[in-house]
Amino acid sequence: MLKRKMYERLLEWKDTKSKECLLIKGARQVGKTYLVREFGRAEYESFIEINFHMQSALKVIFEGDKSAEEIYKRLTANIPGIKLIPGKTLIFLDEIQKCANARTALKFLAEDGRYDIIASGSLLGLAYSKDADSEVEEVESIPVGYEKQIMMYSLDFEEFLWAYGYGEETVEFLKSFFEEKKKIPTEINQKYDSILREYIVVGGMPEVVANFMEHKDFGKVQEIQEKIIFSYEDDISQHAKGAEKVKVRKCYDSIPRQLAREYKKFKYSEVESKATMRKFGDSIQWLCDANMVHICYNTSLPELPLNAYAKENEFKLYLNDTGLLMALFGFATKQALLNGNLKGFAKGGIYENFVAETLIKNGYRLQYYKPNDDSELEFLIEKMGEVVPIEVKAGNTATKSLNTFIETYFPSVAYKLVGGNIGENDVKLTIPHYLTMFI
């Protein structure tokens, strides 16, 4: 089993004496179902799973009287042989978007409190009106205050290191260089830069990572990634409504082209000639709600709160997993990156996607700052009560935009992410890309 940070969050939730039901959201294939199964079987005496996609007949359990007493009575009537042990039972309601009554019932199950409840599902971020799947049901009453929502992503770079066999002491060792702002020995720096390139190519989807760790076969990696991409395309076909199916697919397919340009701002003209936001704006929102992409808005003013100054019509889109981006670019691009000889604007887009993905997994919102044609900072984040600039370089070139920002806005820290080593110049801290996990 791959070690996941989310497991610790599940343990924290389990140990909370008065708790809501847990609702785990996230894109398809990030490992939600597998993790909950492992957690339920390891941490509880009794684990009960209902998948409303595979077991639609069990929706009857949540029809009629919504009291916990009646629901549990119907549960035992429809799933013979289960054990309901107060305080020691986890009930897992998977693909809950296909059973609106179950979502509504979370309030009553949380109030009852005898058994722990985790719910999950794919595409839970989609509004009911935006989902064409006839099996997805509109929830009559969202159990506000009775469900705790958390987002799950694919493995981050730290989890990838764990999968490789490196322990937490290794991560702490690397973190010491970041915190003490001291150069990393060349051999060590080259080693983790090489592992980072593997992570960028493999990505963090659990099935891909597990297979790679066992076989170290990049060809097999590509096969599994393509399978995941096909499943995403199937989601678009099944869940996007009417003419939106084609538009969503066109937007998704355009992202590698958009990131391979010098300027990564999303252009509707890359999707379709003379296209506009009016035609494709809903498609972009669909991809964001489905957690298939991360959106990064240009900000008109680098002050708190950044989202108050977001320019709605100026944004970049990054894929939710950089490995999937690499799969879309193709095997030759992967080979060039692994060998350290990839050149051109696409390389910059790849590293930007990795940094965007890492910042999202660290809990940040994405913004960038491009005040004019001569200046651009790839990311701005809100950290410790201030705006922190981040410039991303595929290599280790000059940072005119970052220097100008520092001179104008006086941040207490500014990051330059490079294919190099650690360096410090006043408030500007230069770090190798793989240390982004500590920002």
Residue, then its C-alpha position, 0 to 999 in steps of 0.5 A: m500500500l502506498k503511504r498517503k498523507m490523507y491517511e493521517r487526516l482520516l485518523e485525526w477525523k476518527d479520533t474527533k469525539s464529536k464529528e460530522c460525516l466525512l465527504i471526500k472529494g477529488a478527481r477520478q483515479v486519485g485513490k479515494t476508494y482504495l484509501v478508505r477501504e484500507f483505512g476501514r479494514a485496518e482501523y475498525e472492527s467492522f467495515i461496510e461499503i456501499n457503492f451506489h454505481m455498482q449497487s444501485a439497488l441499495k438506494v432503497i436503504f435511504e428511501g422513506d423515513k430518514s431517521a438513523e434507526e430506520i436507515y440502519k434497520r434497512l441496512t441490515a435487511n438489505i445486506p445480510g451478515i453485516k455487523l454494526i458495532p457502536g464506535k467500532t464500525l465504519i460505513f463507506l458510501d461511495e459514488i454518493q452523487k448517485c443517491a441524493n437521499a443518502r447525502t441528505a441522510l448524512k445529517f441524521l447519521a451524524e446526529d445519531g453518532r453510533y457509527d462513523i460515516i465516510a462518503s465519496g464520489s467522482l465529479l462531486g464538484l459539478a453542479y447538478s444542472k451541469d451533469a448529464d448523467s441520468e443516474v446523478e441525483e439532485v440533493e434536496s437538502i445539503p447536510v450543512g454542519y453535519e459533513k466535513q468536506i476534504m479534497m484529495y489529490s494524487l501523490d505529491f513529491e514527498e509521497f513519491l519519495w516515500a513510495y521510492g523507499y525514502g523515509e521521513e528522515t530523508v524529507e527532514f534532511l532536505k527540509s533542513f537545507f531549505e530552512e537553513k538556506k544552505k547549499i545542498p551538496t552537488e551529488i545530493n542535489q543532482k540525485y533529487d533533481s533526477i528523482l523529480r524528473e521521474y516524478i514529473v514523468v510518472g506523476g502522482m496517480p496511485e496506480v501509475v506510481a505503484n506500477f512504476m515502483e514495482h517495474k520501473d517501466f516507463g512504457k507501462v507508465q505511459e499505457i496506464q496514464e493513457k487509460i486514465i486520460f481515456s477515463y477522463e474523456d469518458d467522464i466528459s462524454q457521460h457528464a457534460k451536457g449536450a453541445e458542452k461535451v465537444k467544447v469541454r473536450k476541445c478545451y481539455d485537449s488544448i491545454p498541452r498546446q497552451l502550456a507549450r507557448e512562450y506566454k501560458k495565458f489561456k487563449y480561446s483561439e487555441v481551442e477554436s478559431k475566433a472563439t470567445m469566453r462567451k462560447f467556452g467559459d462554461s466549459i472551463q468552469w466544468l473542467c475546474d469543477a470536475n477537478m481535472v484542471h487547476i485555474c490560475y488567475n492574473t491579478s491586477l494588484p498584488e495585495l491581500p486578498l488576491n482573489a479580490y483582484a483576479k482578472e476573470n478573463e485572464f488565466k492559465l490552466y494546469l492539469n491536475d497531474t503533471g504526469l498526465l500532461m507528460a503523457l499528452f505531450g508524448f513519449a519522446t518529450k518524456q525521454a528528453l526530460l528524463n535525459g535532461n536535454l529537453k529545450g523550448f517553451a514546453k519545458g517551462g510549461i511542464y515545470e510551471n504545471f508541477v509547481a502549480e500542482t504542488l502549491i495546490k496540494n500545499g493548500y494555496r490558491l493560484q494567482y499570477y502577476k503580469p502587469n505588462d508585456d515585459s514582466e510576469l511572475e508565474f505565481l503569487i501566494e498568500k502566506m503568513g499574512e502577506v503576498v509572496p512572489i514565486e518565479v519559475k525557471a526551467g533552468n537558472t536564468a535571470t529574474k528581472s520580473l522578480n527583482t522588479f517586484i521586490e523593489t516595488y512591493f518589498p516582500s519579506v521573502a521571494y522565491k526563485l525556483v530553478g534547475g540549480n542549487i540554493g542561494e540567497n540574495d537579501v529576501k530572494l531565496t533561490i531553491p531547486h524545483y523539488l524543494t517547492m514541497f516546503i513552501 
